[in-house]
């Protein structure tokens, strides 16, 4: 597809090439757009720390038996600390629903926070929009790890949250990061 760099030691913007796999099909995306969004996120805003804030597990039955489906919901919240720092919070809730009884037999709630900072002057709304767009992609891997680990200790098959395509997330949240 012509995605090779012109020089081995130096990548340039026009040499940046992205391929997204969706449902087994590869498609090339606008590499300049992705590169600009990547540079913006990499140079202006960074998540500098992540911390587990709260973990709650409620087992509502003695034994988890049978077939289950997992209802997963995500919520975000931000707290502006100062002009250069915003604390972003991701609350992930998993309800394990018994497919025969339709009862919720296990509830898991995880809250992770990330400290996002900017090294450049940005207006407050632009900074807030960027943080809101990046809370889930940045913190979901921490939540996924905790939920998978905790459930593996419960004599049930581990619950593994789906992975997230960060490039797709950037594209879908472009309206937030453009201040729309």
C-alpha positions as CSV (number, residue, x, y, z in Angstrom):
1,X,0.0,0.0,0.0
2,X,3.0,2.3,-0.1
3,X,3.3,2.8,3.7
4,X,7.0,2.4,3.9
5,X,9.1,5.3,5.3
6,X,11.4,7.1,2.9
7,X,14.2,7.1,5.4
8,X,14.7,4.3,7.9
9,X,15.8,6.6,10.7
10,X,13.2,9.4,10.4
11,X,9.5,9.1,10.2
12,X,7.7,12.1,8.7
13,X,4.0,13.0,8.8
14,X,3.3,11.9,5.2
15,X,5.0,8.5,5.9
16,X,2.6,7.8,8.8
17,X,0.1,5.1,7.7
18,X,-2.8,3.6,9.7
19,X,-4.6,0.4,8.9
20,X,-7.8,-0.3,10.8
21,X,-9.1,-3.9,11.0
22,X,-12.9,-4.0,11.3
23,X,-14.7,-7.2,11.1
24,X,-11.8,-8.9,9.3
25,X,-11.5,-6.1,6.7
26,X,-8.5,-3.8,6.5
27,X,-9.1,-0.3,5.5
28,X,-6.7,2.6,5.2
29,X,-7.7,5.7,7.2
30,X,-6.7,9.4,6.7
31,X,-3.2,9.2,8.0
32,X,-2.7,13.0,8.2
33,X,-5.9,13.3,10.3
34,X,-4.8,10.6,12.7
35,X,-1.2,12.0,12.9
36,X,-2.5,15.5,13.7
37,X,-4.8,14.1,16.5
38,X,-2.0,12.0,17.8
39,X,0.4,14.9,17.9
40,X,-2.2,17.1,19.7
41,X,-2.8,14.5,22.3
42,X,0.9,13.6,22.7
43,X,2.2,17.1,22.9
44,X,-0.5,19.1,24.6
45,X,-2.3,16.8,27.0
46,X,-1.0,13.8,28.9
47,X,-2.4,11.5,31.6
48,X,0.4,11.5,34.1
49,X,-1.0,9.1,36.7
50,X,-3.8,6.6,37.2
51,X,-5.2,5.5,40.6
52,X,-7.8,3.0,41.7
53,X,-10.3,5.1,43.7
54,X,-13.1,2.5,44.5
55,X,-13.8,-1.1,44.0
56,X,-17.1,-2.8,45.1
57,X,-18.2,-6.3,44.6
58,X,-21.6,-7.6,45.6
59,X,-22.3,-11.3,45.2
60,X,-26.1,-11.7,45.4
61,X,-26.2,-15.5,45.3
62,X,-24.2,-18.2,47.1
63,X,-23.0,-19.8,43.8
64,X,-22.7,-18.4,40.4
65,X,-24.0,-21.2,38.2
66,X,-25.4,-21.4,34.7
67,X,-25.1,-19.1,31.8
68,X,-24.5,-15.4,32.3
69,X,-24.5,-12.2,30.2
70,X,-22.7,-9.2,31.3
71,X,-24.3,-5.7,31.3
72,X,-21.4,-3.2,31.2
73,X,-21.9,0.5,31.6
74,X,-19.3,3.3,31.7
75,X,-19.6,6.8,33.2
76,X,-17.2,9.7,33.2
77,X,-16.7,12.7,35.5
78,X,-14.1,15.5,35.6
79,X,-12.8,17.7,38.3
80,X,-10.8,20.8,37.3
81,X,-7.9,21.2,39.8
82,X,-6.3,24.2,38.2
83,X,-5.5,25.7,34.8
84,X,-3.2,22.9,33.9
85,X,-4.7,19.8,35.6
86,X,-8.0,18.0,35.4
87,X,-8.8,14.8,37.3
88,X,-10.8,12.5,35.1
89,X,-12.8,9.6,36.6
90,X,-14.1,6.5,34.9
91,X,-16.8,4.4,36.6
92,X,-17.3,1.0,35.2
93,X,-20.2,-1.1,36.3
94,X,-20.6,-4.8,35.4
95,X,-23.8,-6.6,36.2
96,X,-23.7,-10.4,35.7
97,X,-27.2,-11.4,34.7
98,X,-28.3,-15.1,35.0
99,X,-29.8,-15.9,31.6
100,X,-32.3,-18.4,33.1
101,X,-33.6,-16.4,36.0
102,X,-32.8,-12.9,34.6
103,X,-31.5,-11.9,38.0
104,X,-28.4,-9.9,38.6
105,X,-26.2,-12.4,40.6
106,X,-23.0,-10.3,40.7
107,X,-22.4,-6.6,40.7
108,X,-19.0,-5.1,40.2
109,X,-18.2,-1.3,40.3
110,X,-14.7,0.1,39.7
111,X,-13.8,3.8,39.8
112,X,-10.4,4.8,38.3
113,X,-9.0,8.3,38.2
114,X,-6.4,9.8,35.9
115,X,-4.6,13.0,36.3
116,X,-4.5,14.8,33.0
117,X,-2.3,17.9,32.5
118,X,-1.4,20.2,29.7
119,X,1.9,21.8,29.0
120,X,0.6,24.5,26.7
121,X,-2.0,27.3,27.3
122,X,-5.4,26.0,26.3
123,X,-8.7,27.5,27.0
124,X,-10.6,25.7,29.7
125,X,-13.4,24.4,27.5
126,X,-10.9,22.9,24.9
127,X,-8.9,21.2,27.7
128,X,-12.1,19.9,29.3
129,X,-13.4,18.5,26.0
130,X,-10.0,16.7,25.3
131,X,-10.0,15.1,28.8
132,X,-13.6,14.0,28.5
133,X,-12.9,12.4,25.1
134,X,-9.8,10.6,26.5
135,X,-11.0,9.3,29.9
136,X,-12.4,6.0,28.6
137,X,-9.5,5.2,26.1
138,X,-6.9,6.0,28.7
139,X,-8.4,4.4,31.8
140,X,-10.3,1.4,30.5
141,X,-7.2,-0.8,30.4
142,X,-6.7,-0.3,34.2
143,X,-10.4,-1.2,34.8
144,X,-10.2,-4.2,32.5
145,X,-7.2,-5.5,34.4
146,X,-8.8,-5.2,37.8
147,X,-12.1,-6.8,36.8
148,X,-10.4,-9.7,35.1
149,X,-8.1,-10.3,38.0
150,X,-10.7,-10.1,40.7
151,X,-13.2,-12.3,38.9
152,X,-10.5,-14.9,38.2
153,X,-10.3,-15.3,42.0
154,X,-14.0,-16.0,42.3
155,X,-14.3,-19.6,40.9
156,X,-16.0,-18.3,37.8
157,X,-14.7,-17.6,34.3
158,X,-12.9,-14.2,34.4
159,X,-14.8,-11.3,33.1
160,X,-12.8,-9.6,30.4
161,X,-14.0,-6.2,29.2
162,X,-13.7,-5.6,25.4
163,X,-10.7,-3.7,24.1
164,X,-11.0,-0.3,22.7
165,X,-9.7,1.1,19.4
166,X,-8.1,4.4,20.3
167,X,-7.9,5.6,16.7
168,X,-11.6,4.9,16.2
169,X,-12.3,6.7,19.5
170,X,-10.4,9.8,18.3
171,X,-12.5,9.8,15.1
172,X,-15.8,9.3,16.8
173,X,-15.1,12.0,19.4
174,X,-13.7,14.5,17.0
175,X,-16.7,16.8,17.6
176,X,-15.7,17.0,21.3
177,X,-12.0,17.7,20.6
178,X,-12.9,20.4,18.0
179,X,-15.1,22.2,20.5
180,X,-18.4,21.5,18.8
